[in-house]
Amino acid sequence: MTGRHRGQVRDPIATVLQVVWMSGHIVVLGLLGAVADHQLTGDPLPEIAASARDAASPTPSL
């Protein structure tokens, strides 16, 4: 007997996949937080006002 129980099979691929899976979740949560922060802290009104002035049609010349 080696002292290992039946359910304790060492599977390095499963461990690597678990780490990749958890890392992916952490990265996605970080990106979602960054996007939400950017959306909530940005002030789009000056950009909208500037683009409205530029969009005014010029007077036609004959």
The 8 nearest C-alpha neighbors of each residue, nearest first, counted from 0:
[[1, 2, 3, 4, 5, 7, 6, 8],
 [0, 2, 3, 4, 5, 7, 8, 6],
 [1, 3, 0, 4, 5, 7, 6, 8],
 [4, 2, 1, 7, 5, 0, 6, 8],
 [3, 5, 6, 7, 2, 8, 1, 0],
 [4, 6, 7, 3, 8, 2, 1, 9],
 [7, 5, 4, 8, 3, 9, 10, 2],
 [8, 6, 4, 5, 9, 3, 10, 2],
 [7, 9, 6, 10, 5, 4, 3, 11],
 [10, 8, 11, 7, 14, 13, 12, 6],
 [9, 11, 13, 12, 8, 14, 15, 7],
 [12, 10, 14, 13, 15, 9, 16, 8],
 [13, 11, 15, 14, 10, 16, 17, 9],
 [12, 14, 16, 11, 15, 10, 17, 18],
 [13, 15, 11, 17, 12, 16, 18, 10],
 [16, 14, 12, 18, 17, 13, 11, 19],
 [17, 15, 19, 13, 18, 14, 20, 12],
 [16, 18, 20, 14, 15, 19, 13, 21],
 [17, 19, 15, 21, 20, 16, 22, 14],
 [20, 18, 22, 16, 17, 21, 23, 15],
 [21, 19, 17, 23, 18, 22, 16, 24],
 [20, 22, 24, 18, 23, 19, 17, 25],
 [23, 21, 19, 25, 24, 20, 18, 26],
 [24, 22, 26, 20, 21, 25, 19, 27],
 [23, 25, 21, 27, 22, 26, 28, 20],
 [24, 26, 22, 28, 23, 27, 29, 21],
 [27, 25, 29, 23, 24, 28, 22, 30],
 [28, 26, 30, 24, 29, 25, 31, 23],
 [29, 27, 31, 25, 30, 26, 32, 24],
 [28, 30, 26, 32, 27, 31, 25, 33],
 [31, 29, 33, 27, 32, 28, 34, 26],
 [30, 32, 28, 34, 33, 29, 35, 27],
 [31, 33, 29, 35, 30, 34, 36, 28],
 [34, 32, 30, 36, 31, 35, 37, 29],
 [33, 35, 37, 31, 36, 32, 38, 30],
 [34, 36, 38, 32, 37, 33, 39, 31],
 [37, 35, 33, 39, 34, 38, 40, 32],
 [36, 38, 34, 35, 40, 39, 41, 33],
 [37, 39, 35, 36, 41, 40, 34, 33],
 [38, 40, 36, 37, 41, 35, 42, 34],
 [41, 39, 37, 38, 36, 42, 35, 43],
 [40, 42, 38, 37, 39, 43, 36, 44],
 [41, 43, 44, 40, 45, 46, 39, 38],
 [42, 44, 46, 45, 41, 47, 48, 38],
 [45, 43, 47, 46, 42, 48, 49, 41],
 [46, 44, 48, 47, 43, 49, 42, 50],
 [45, 47, 49, 43, 44, 48, 50, 42],
 [46, 48, 44, 50, 45, 49, 51, 43],
 [49, 47, 45, 51, 46, 50, 44, 52],
 [50, 48, 46, 52, 51, 47, 45, 53],
 [49, 51, 53, 47, 52, 48, 54, 46],
 [50, 52, 54, 48, 53, 49, 47, 55],
 [53, 51, 49, 50, 54, 55, 48, 47],
 [54, 52, 50, 51, 55, 49, 56, 48],
 [53, 55, 51, 52, 50, 56, 49, 57],
 [56, 54, 53, 52, 57, 51, 50, 58],
 [55, 57, 54, 58, 53, 59, 52, 51],
 [58, 56, 59, 55, 60, 54, 53, 52],
 [57, 59, 60, 56, 55, 61, 54, 53],
 [60, 58, 57, 61, 56, 55, 54, 53],
 [61, 59, 58, 57, 56, 55, 54, 53],
 [60, 59, 58, 57, 56, 55, 54, 53]]
